[in-house]
Amino acid sequence: MSKPLESLLGELRSLQEAAEKLGKRHPNFDYKSYMEEIWSNDCSNPARTNSLEEIENKSDLELSNNLDLQYRLLTAAYLTCDDREIDQAVNRVSNVRRMKKQGIFDLMD
């Protein structure tokens, strides 16, 4: 067996072992339904709006220091399918990132 093929098979084995450690697959999991729900254009889901409101209540300083929170705010805004919400989220994230980079939050302490 060639060296590159041996290396590839070794890597595949390690990935399979890692997948096995995650546990067994859920026997009733319907991947197609899951993906349709994720990619649907159903903007009437109230959980999406609630998620956005929860993140919007965070302070600008907290938002500027937390990339995960920024990502969640943008994602929640896009999931509303509302152009106004999306624009507000993009502008807010841009503004707090700029303020942090310029040291404005340091001046406010």
C-alpha positions, -999 to +999 in steps of 0.1 A: +000+000+000+013+035-009+023+059+018-004+086+009-032+059+009-020+046+042-020+081+056-055+087+043-068+055+057-053+063+091-070+097+091-103+082+081-100+057+110-094+085+135-124+104+122-146+073+124-134+067+160-142+103+169-177+099+154-183+068+174-174+086+206-203+111+199-228+083+204-253+064+184-276+081+159-311+089+169-332+062+152-362+086+145-341+115+133-354+128+099-326+147+083-348+159+054-374+174+077-347+190+098-331+207+068-364+219+055-372+235+088-338+251+090-339+265+054-376+273+053-388+309+047-414+306+074-408+339+092-438+335+115-419+315+141-421+335+174-390+318+188-370+337+162-383+370+173-378+362+210-342+352+203-336+385+186-351+405+215-331+387+241-298+395+223-309+431+216-311+437+254-274+432+258-252+462+264-230+476+236-199+468+256-210+432+262-218+428+225-185+443+214-165+417+235-185+387+225-182+374+189-206+346+196-232+372+207-226+392+175-231+361+154-263+352+172-277+387+168-270+387+131-284+352+126-315+360+146-321+391+126-317+373+093-341+346+105-369+372+110-368+379+072-374+416+081-351+440+062-354+466+090-343+441+117-314+429+095-302+465+088-304+474+125-284+443+135-257+448+109-254+485+119-253+478+156-226+451+152-206+473+129-209+503+153-199+484+185-169+467+167-158+502+155-162+517+190-142+489+205-114+492+179-112+530+185-111+525+223-143+544+230-155+519+256-122+525+274-129+562+277-164+555+291-150+537+322 
